[in-house]
Amino acid sequence: MALPVLSYGRRDQFSAEGPVATSFTLLFRPLWPIIVPSTEWMRSSELALRSIPDTLLEPLRIWIMNCFPQEHLVEKLIELGDGLHLPERDPLDEMEWADPLWRASQMLWQRAADVLSRPIPPAVLEEMSETSGIRTASIEALLPAIQIVFAGARHFFQSRKAVVPVVPDRNDLALLLKEAAARGVTAWCFTLALLMASRNEIDIILPTARAVAHIQPDARVWLELCDLAIMGVYDLFNARCDRISREITRIKSVERSERRVLLWLEANEQATIHALIRFAGRCSIYGAAAAALGESVARAAKAQFTLLVQEDLLIGWPVTTWPDSLMISFEAGNRRFRQLAAFGSSFSRFSDYRGGIDQLTAHYMDDRITGLSFAEKIHACEMLEASQKPSPLLMDYLKSLPPPVQGKTFVRRSVSLTMPWSETAR
């Protein structure tokens, strides 16, 4: 299995600071399981059937974003992605402000599905071919498969905030797989790879895919592709985690003004890997691949968590009282730390993460963090700790409060409301 390319920058290159949010990143980053270097794509007929060459991404982005009426709004949402400067709006009523990057991503995927559903003019195809180094016939063969991916984004691209495995509707899933099979082998391979690399429950994905494969004219071929997909997803994540570990070792923690918006290995991706390893425990044929993946994800998760903790200790938080938008962002970041520690410790030991959590809780109780009240500091530490028992910080705080009023009798008044239709009114 070829090493997947991770689209972190506009030119599909690694940023010196790690993942950054751009329209290019939000549009193509979820496709990482099916993106490979173009040299490998052109050299292997097998990869050409189930992968997208990385050189095609920039021409596609230009065509998708051309005359995009909402491009300015997407850029504005990306600017608000850190959550530090959210407008004064209710995030429950206007979800795009609750997670600006997720809303921007949804808009980009809808735009991509719409644009790719229409025929691309021959002149544009020729220009794409010259830019990417790929023949127009190959590009035309890939576009229907890419379009079905963006059209079915709700199945493939799960929200990065939620980590519980998604249980897809079997009927909707079967319809998606039937449409993919109708569009050919490439669309089928794209669909399987992305479904298995997302948080979809593998116990539902695989049986449904095999059921759809059975009704195809050449069922044996489609069933073999199912087996290749499940075997390949372990290798894909293994290669990705190894590359993430190497990338993080080249980054030094420096003072930042805010927390990272995008991570190398999000909590929901760790949840997917955890589910795959559990699945291998029930299917022994994947045991060796799962063991190798467990080792690589343990290294990557620990390296990422350590870097994030060190960066958090260097963030220059405001010295004045924090606005609500910053508090919302701060709590979301603490929740993410807790999730990363929980999943990371499932691949190794919780003691590997205990020290980092202790560093963070001590840091936020420090007097130098002046923008938080004492109660807010305790709340932050409680969220990071995620313990079943009240922390000593909370117990000390409760002891400092005055005792409850004793000796007073509280009398509840009984109020009788006479309604027009009641008996007393008659």
Buried (B, 14 or more C-beta within 10 A) or exposed (E): BBBBBBBBBBEBEBBEEBBBBBBBBBBBBBBBBBBBBBEBBBEBEEBBBBBBBBBBBBBBBBBBBEEBEBBEBBEBBBEBBBBBBBEEEEBEEEEBBBBBBBBBBBBBBBBBBEBBEEEBEEEBBEBBBEBBEBEBEBBBBBBBBBBBBBBBBBBBBBBBBEBEBBEBEEEEBBEBBEBBBEBEBBBBBBBBBBBBBBBBBBBBBBEBBBEBBEEBEEEEEBBEBBEBBBBBBBBBBBBBBBBBBEBBEEBEBEEEEBBBBBBBBBBBBBBBBBBBBBBBEEEEEBEEBBEBBBBBBBBBBBBBBBBBBBBBBEBEBBEEEBBEBBBBBBBBBBBBBBBBBBBBBBBBEEEBBEEBBEBBBEBBBEEEBEBBEEEBBBBBBBBBBBEEEEBEBBEEBEEEEEEEEEEEEEEEEEEEEEEEEEEEEE
